[in-house]
């Protein structure tokens, strides 16, 4: 192997081994949204928390008043026994990734805080890499 070939291989290996910078998430300042309680707090029809499960099986326990900002989740939780979710207060989303569901949880808290607010409403920060997926999830969840 010639020296020039060896230099090319070394450069390729060096490029592969460089650490990739993580995608920075916007700072979230609208209150806690995950682990608002435990699994026990999600039991019963009048529980204060709801468990949302992503397609990656990651769970997000959020306050009920945050969850019902979504018309879809509200319908699933308030139906007269039509949905299994009314009994266990757990909603599984087989097509929503955990990163997208996390942003949805943040938005539901944001929406509740600023709904019909008379104070200036700040922009909701969204990472540009997830805009399309987030839009599709928001459309499905009607929030």
C-alpha positions as a Python dict, from the first residue, in 0.01 Angstrom:
ca = {
    (1, 'X'): (0, 0, 0),
    (2, 'X'): (141, 340, -95),
    (3, 'X'): (183, 621, 156),
    (4, 'X'): (-89, 825, -17),
    (5, 'X'): (-335, 536, 15),
    (6, 'X'): (-248, 500, 383),
    (7, 'X'): (-310, 871, 442),
    (8, 'X'): (-652, 847, 276),
    (9, 'X'): (-749, 551, 495),
    (10, 'X'): (-626, 728, 811),
    (11, 'X'): (-827, 1038, 720),
    (12, 'X'): (-1142, 830, 665),
    (13, 'X'): (-1098, 656, 1000),
    (14, 'X'): (-1038, 990, 1174),
    (15, 'X'): (-1356, 1136, 1019),
    (16, 'X'): (-1562, 836, 1133),
    (17, 'X'): (-1433, 856, 1490),
    (18, 'X'): (-1520, 1225, 1538),
    (19, 'X'): (-1804, 1260, 1785),
    (20, 'X'): (-2127, 1392, 1641),
    (21, 'X'): (-2269, 1694, 1818),
    (22, 'X'): (-2609, 1619, 1973),
    (23, 'X'): (-2911, 1803, 1841),
    (24, 'X'): (-2988, 2077, 2087),
    (25, 'X'): (-3345, 2083, 2206),
    (26, 'X'): (-3502, 2419, 2273),
    (27, 'X'): (-3512, 2517, 2640),
    (28, 'X'): (-3851, 2429, 2784),
    (29, 'X'): (-3985, 2683, 3027),
    (30, 'X'): (-4356, 2609, 3050),
    (31, 'X'): (-4349, 2375, 3348),
    (32, 'X'): (-4292, 2009, 3398),
    (33, 'X'): (-4464, 1772, 3160),
    (34, 'X'): (-4306, 1432, 3217),
    (35, 'X'): (-4329, 1229, 3534),
    (36, 'X'): (-4596, 1450, 3685),
    (37, 'X'): (-4681, 1143, 3888),
    (38, 'X'): (-4640, 769, 3902),
    (39, 'X'): (-4825, 483, 3739),
    (40, 'X'): (-5045, 468, 4051),
    (41, 'X'): (-5158, 827, 3989),
    (42, 'X'): (-5303, 714, 3654),
    (43, 'X'): (-5553, 469, 3805),
    (44, 'X'): (-5925, 546, 3807),
    (45, 'X'): (-6157, 760, 3601),
    (46, 'X'): (-6084, 1073, 3806),
    (47, 'X'): (-5707, 1034, 3820),
    (48, 'X'): (-5495, 1346, 3804),
    (49, 'X'): (-5246, 1197, 3553),
    (50, 'X'): (-5255, 1029, 3216),
    (51, 'X'): (-4993, 794, 3073),
    (52, 'X'): (-4903, 843, 2707),
    (53, 'X'): (-4695, 571, 2539),
    (54, 'X'): (-4491, 631, 2225),
    (55, 'X'): (-4419, 378, 1950),
    (56, 'X'): (-4078, 330, 2117),
    (57, 'X'): (-4258, 222, 2439),
    (58, 'X'): (-4138, 532, 2622),
    (59, 'X'): (-4398, 656, 2868),
    (60, 'X'): (-4490, 1014, 2946),
    (61, 'X'): (-4701, 1076, 3254),
    (62, 'X'): (-4866, 1414, 3225),
    (63, 'X'): (-5140, 1597, 3411),
    (64, 'X'): (-5494, 1525, 3296),
    (65, 'X'): (-5567, 1894, 3238),
    (66, 'X'): (-5269, 1907, 2999),
    (67, 'X'): (-5377, 1590, 2816),
    (68, 'X'): (-5732, 1705, 2748),
    (69, 'X'): (-5601, 2004, 2554),
    (70, 'X'): (-5592, 1748, 2270),
    (71, 'X'): (-5941, 1685, 2137),
    (72, 'X'): (-5844, 1330, 2036),
    (73, 'X'): (-5708, 1237, 2379),
    (74, 'X'): (-6004, 1407, 2547),
    (75, 'X'): (-6248, 1198, 2342),
    (76, 'X'): (-6059, 878, 2422),
    (77, 'X'): (-6060, 953, 2794),
    (78, 'X'): (-6416, 1078, 2830),
    (79, 'X'): (-6611, 828, 2621),
    (80, 'X'): (-6865, 619, 2814),
    (81, 'X'): (-6666, 297, 2807),
    (82, 'X'): (-6615, 316, 2432),
    (83, 'X'): (-6239, 316, 2464),
    (84, 'X'): (-6021, 96, 2683),
    (85, 'X'): (-5825, 414, 2764),
    (86, 'X'): (-6107, 535, 2990),
    (87, 'X'): (-6037, 251, 3232),
    (88, 'X'): (-5657, 256, 3250),
    (89, 'X'): (-5586, 622, 3161),
    (90, 'X'): (-5318, 507, 2920),
    (91, 'X'): (-5308, 600, 2556),
    (92, 'X'): (-5073, 415, 2321),
    (93, 'X'): (-4964, 585, 2002),
    (94, 'X'): (-4825, 320, 1769),
    (95, 'X'): (-4717, 574, 1507),
    (96, 'X'): (-4581, 862, 1715),
    (97, 'X'): (-4210, 857, 1798),
    (98, 'X'): (-4103, 942, 2154),
    (99, 'X'): (-3924, 1263, 2048),
    (100, 'X'): (-4243, 1386, 1879),
    (101, 'X'): (-4465, 1278, 2170),
    (102, 'X'): (-4234, 1465, 2409),
    (103, 'X'): (-4280, 1785, 2205),
    (104, 'X'): (-4657, 1727, 2201),
    (105, 'X'): (-4653, 1700, 2582),
    (106, 'X'): (-4461, 2027, 2602),
    (107, 'X'): (-4707, 2194, 2370),
    (108, 'X'): (-5009, 2072, 2568),
    (109, 'X'): (-4865, 2235, 2883),
    (110, 'X'): (-4787, 2552, 2685),
    (111, 'X'): (-5137, 2559, 2537),
    (112, 'X'): (-5303, 2530, 2878),
    (113, 'X'): (-5087, 2807, 3024),
    (114, 'X'): (-5157, 3055, 2745),
    (115, 'X'): (-5513, 2957, 2644),
    (116, 'X'): (-5725, 3271, 2653),
    (117, 'X'): (-5437, 3459, 2812),
    (118, 'X'): (-5427, 3836, 2817),
    (119, 'X'): (-5052, 3845, 2866),
    (120, 'X'): (-4813, 3837, 2569),
    (121, 'X'): (-4780, 3485, 2431),
    (122, 'X'): (-4420, 3380, 2360),
    (123, 'X'): (-4328, 3168, 2060),
    (124, 'X'): (-4329, 2794, 2114),
    (125, 'X'): (-3978, 2671, 2024),
    (126, 'X'): (-3963, 2386, 1771),
    (127, 'X'): (-3652, 2218, 1633),
    (128, 'X'): (-3666, 2244, 1252),
    (129, 'X'): (-3572, 1878, 1206),
    (130, 'X'): (-3904, 1755, 1347),
    (131, 'X'): (-4148, 2011, 1209),
    (132, 'X'): (-4323, 1783, 958),
    (133, 'X'): (-4361, 1490, 1199),
    (134, 'X'): (-4482, 1726, 1472),
    (135, 'X'): (-4736, 1881, 1235),
    (136, 'X'): (-4874, 1538, 1145),
    (137, 'X'): (-4901, 1438, 1512),
    (138, 'X'): (-5068, 1768, 1605),
    (139, 'X'): (-5317, 1721, 1322),
    (140, 'X'): (-5401, 1368, 1439),
    (141, 'X'): (-5430, 1477, 1803),
    (142, 'X'): (-5628, 1794, 1718),
    (143, 'X'): (-5424, 2016, 1944),
}
